[in-house]
Amino acid sequence: MKLLNQLGWRHYASKQSTMIDKARLGRVRRVDRGEVDVLTEEGELRVASDSQRTTIDLAPATGDWITVVDDPDIGFRIETILPRYSSISRRDPAEQEKEQVLVSNVDFVGITCSVDRPANIAKVERFLILAQNSDAVPLLLLTKVDQGISEDWNQLQQEIKEIIIIQTSSFTGAGINEVRELLSPDKTLVLLGESGVGKSTLVNELVGETIQQTTEVRSRDNKGRHTTIARELMLIPSGGILIDTPGIRGIGLWDAKEALNKVFFEISEVASYCRFSNCTHQVEPDCAILAAIQQKEIDPQRFERYLRLVEELDEQEERLTLQRRKSK
C-alpha cells in the first residue's frame, strides 16, 4: 500500500467510503486513445479503456482511481472507475453540448499565468470558474515574477484577492516551497493555463528534476510551443501529487452557474437586494446592481463580463433542454 498511499489513496479513502479489492487498485497516470497508463502497487500497467471491452459508462480521466481485471485477449482492462470527489470539466471543444472531464480527484487547481504577458482578466475569470466548479481549491500561480509585475497584474490580484495567489520564479526559486507545502503529504495539484506560461518549468522545479522538456517562447508573439502533449500525473519527491496539462486555448464552461456566482460573489450578493427576483440589471426600477455601479461599488467592466458569461450559460442550458426533448 506504500505506493498507493503516496498516490493519495489514504486521502481519497477519507473522502469516499468505497470498499474495493486493493490488489486490483490503481490511479490513472495518463490517458491515450483507447488505453490508459495506470500506477499500481505492482508497477505501471497499460490498460485498455475501449468502451467495447468495458462495462463502465464514464470515460477515464487522469487522476481517476480505478480497478483493473485480467483480459485474456489484451492483458488488462478497466473494471470500475471509483467515484470522483472532484473533477475539472469543460464544454467539449469537439461537441458543443457535451461535457469533457479533464482531470479528477484533485485538491488544488493551479491557474498558471506568466506576468511577462499582459493580464487577461476575462480569461483568468474563466479559469477560476472552471476551478470553482470542480470542488477543488483554486490557486493563481504567477510565474516569472523576477521579471517584475506590471500594474495590470497588480490590479488583477486586487480584483481576485479572495483567491490564494502565489508568486513564483524558477530563476530565484520564489514560491516553489510554498506550493510544495500545500501538497504535502498526499494532496493533488493540477496545473492549468495557456501554452508558454511556464507550467513545464514549474513542474520541473516542483519535482526537482527535468520531467517536462521546455522550449523557448517565440519572440514574435510571446507564445510557447505545446511541450506537454497529454494530461499526466506524477509524484513530487517531497510529498504530494502533480498533474501537468497541455496548454488550454478553449475554456468552454459547463453547468457552471453556481461557480460563476462564487467567482463574481460581490455581484451575486448585491443582486439579492434587487426589487425583482428576475431582475436583468438593465432597466428595472430599484435595481441594486445599477445603484452599486453608479456608486462605484461594482466595476462596470467586470459586470459586463459577468453578464456575457450568464448569457453563455443560459444559452447552453436552453440547448441542452432542447437536446433532451429531442432524445425522448
N, C-alpha and C positions, 0 to 999 in steps of 0.2 A: 504493500500500500504506500510505500515511501514516494514513488514517482507520482502516483495518483494524487496524493496529498500536496505534492509540490505543484501539481497542475491545478490545484484548487478544489479537490474533491471534498475535503473536510468542510471547507467554506460553503460549497454547493449543498452538501447534505444538511447543513444547519438551516438552509432556507427551504429545502424540499424534503418531504417525508417519504420519498420513493424507496421502495425495497427492491433491490435487484441483485443479481449474481455478479459480485465484484470481479470474479475471474474473467468475465467477458465484457468488462467495462473499459471504456476509453474516451479520450477527448479529441475532437476533430482539430487537427493542426492546419489543414489546408483542404480546399475543395477544388477539384478539377471536374471537367465534364464526365459524368458517369462514375467517377471514382473519388475517394477521399483518402487523405493520409491521416491515420489515427494513432495517437500516442497511448500505449497501454503498458502495464507492468512487464509484459513480455517483450516490449520494444515497439518500434513503429510498424504498423500494418498498412498495406494498401488494400482498401476495402471498396467493394462495388456498392454504388448507391443508385444504380439504374432502377427506375420505378417498376420495370417488368420483373425484377428479381427480388423486390422487397414488398413488405406488407405495410410500409409506412406511407402516410399521406403527405407529410411535410418533406420539403427538400432540406437536406442537411446544410448547416452553415458553420463556418469557422467558429469555434468556441463551444459547439454543442457537446453535451455528454451523451454517449450512445452505448448500446450493447451490440456486440457482433456475434455472428454464428458462422460455423464452417459451411462452406458450399462445395459440393463435390465437383462442380464444374469450374469454379473461378477462385476457390480458396476461402475468401471471407466475404460476407455481405452484412449490411446494417440490418439488425433485427428491430431495434427500438431507438427512437430519439427521445430522450428523457425531457420532462417539462423544463422550459426555459424560465429563469427568474428575471431575465431582462433580454431584450433584443432590439437591435437598431434596424429599423425598416425605412424604406423609401418607396415612392412610386416607381415601379419597374420601368426603366427607360425604354425597353423594347415593347412593352404592352401598357397602354395608357391607364387602364383600370385594374392593375394587378399589383399586389404587394411583393416587394423583394426584401427578404431578410438578409442583411449584410453580415452581421456577426451576432453572437448570442452569449448570454451568461457573463456579461461584463459589469464591472462595478464603477468604472470611470470612463467617460468619453472625453478624450483629449482633442479638442478642436485646435488644430495646429496652424498657426499663421506666422508668416515672416514679416517682420517690421521693416524690411528693406523694400516692401511694396506699399502702395497707398492702401490705407484702411478701407475695406469694403464692408460697411456696417450691415447692409442688406444681406450679404452673403453670410456673414457671421451670425446674424439673427436666424437665418435658415438652418445653419448647422446647430445652433442652440436649440431650436425647436425639435430637430431630429434627435438630439441628445436628451432633451426633457421628455420626449415621447417614449424613451427606451426603458424607463425606470432605473437608469443609472445616473451617477452624479456627473454633471458637465463640468469640464475644466477648459479654460482658454490657455493654451500653451503658446507663448510668443517666442519665436526663435530669432537668432541673430541680433540680440539686443545690444551686443557690444558695438554695433554699428550706429547706435543712437536711436532714440524713439521720437518720431515726429509728433507734431501737435495733434494730427488727426487720430493717431493711435492713442494718445493720452485722452482725447475726448471720448473715443470708443470705450476705453476702460472705465470712464466715469459713467457712461450710459448703462453698462452691464456690471456694475460694481457688486451686485449680489452673487455673481458667479466667481468661483475660485480662479484667480489669474496667476499664472507662474511665468516669470520671465526667464528665458533660458539662453545660453550661449555655449556652443561647442568649443569656442575659442578660449573662453575664460572658465568654463565649467559651471557657470552660474545656473542655479535652478535644478540641476540634474539630481542632486541628492534629495531635494525637496520632492521631486516626482517619485524617486525610489521609496522614500519614507511612506508615501501614500499607499504603496502596493504591498509592503511587507506585512505578513509573510506570504499570503496566498490569494491576494485580490488581483483582478484582471483589468488592465487598461487597454483600450483601443485608441489608436491614433487616426483621426480623420482630417482631411484637408485637401487642398488642391495640389497638383504636381509642382515640385520645385520649391516647396515652403520649408524643407529641411526635415521631413519626417524620417527619412532613411538615416540621416546623420544623427538625429535624436535617438533612433533605435540603437545605433552603434554605441553611442555614449551610455545609454542605459544598460545595455548588455555587456559593455566593456570590451568588445571586440568588433571587427568588421563583419557584420552579419549581412547587411544590405549594401550592395555596391551603389555608390553615388556618382552622379555626373555633374559636370559644370552647368550652371544656369546659362541659357542663351542670352547674350548681351542685348540682342535687338528687341526682345520683348520681356526680358526678366523672368522667363519661364524655364523650368527644367524639363528633362525627359522623364518618362514614366520608368523609374528604376525599380519600383515594386510592381510585379505583374499579377499578384494574387494576394488575397487576404490570408495572412499567415500568422500562426500563434507560435510563441517562443517563450522559454523560461528566462527570467532575469536571475543571474547568479546570487544576488543579494536577497532574493525572495520576491515572489510576485510573477505575474504572467503578463506578457505584452502581445498585442495583436497589431501588426502593421497592415496598412491597406494601400492599394493604388490610389493615385490622385483622383479625386471625385470632381467631375465637371457638373453633372446634373444633380441638383438637390431637390428632387420632387418630393413633396410632403405626402404623407399617407395617414389618414384618420388622425389628425393632429390638432384638433381644435382645443382640447384641454391643455396640451403642451404650448400651443400658441398663446393662450391666456396666461400661462406661467411666465413665459418669456416677456410678454408685454403686460406684466402684472399691474403696473400703475394705471394702464388704460382700462383693464377689466375691472379694477377696483372702483375707479371713478365712474365707469359706465353703470354700476349698480345703483347710482343715485339719480339716474335719468328718470324723468317723469313716466316715460313709457317703456315697458319691458322689451318691446321690439324696436326700440329707437335705432335709427340708422346713423345717427350723429351727423346728419346733413342739414336738415331744415326744421326739425321738430322743436316745439317750444320746451323750455325748461330742460334742455339737454346739458347734462353735467360735463360732457366731454367738450362741447363747444365753449362752455364757460371757462373750463380749465385751460383751453388753448388761448382764449382771449386774455386770461390772467397769467399766461406764460408758465403754467404749471405742467403742461404737456407740450412736447416739441411737435409742431405741426407736421414736420417731415417724417418723424417716427410714426405719427398717427396715420399718415398716408400709406406708409409701408404696411402698417397693421391692416388697414382696410383692403389693400391689394391681396394680402395673404388670406384674409377672411373670405374674400370673393373667390379666390382659387379653391379653398377647401369647400365652400358652398357648392361651387360648380362640380367639384369631384363627387360630392355626396349625391347631387342630382343625377349624375351619370351612372353612379353605382346603383341607385334606386331603380333607374330605368333598365339597367342591365339585369337586375334581379327579377324585375317584372317580365322581361322577355324570356328569361330562362325557365319560368314556371310552365 
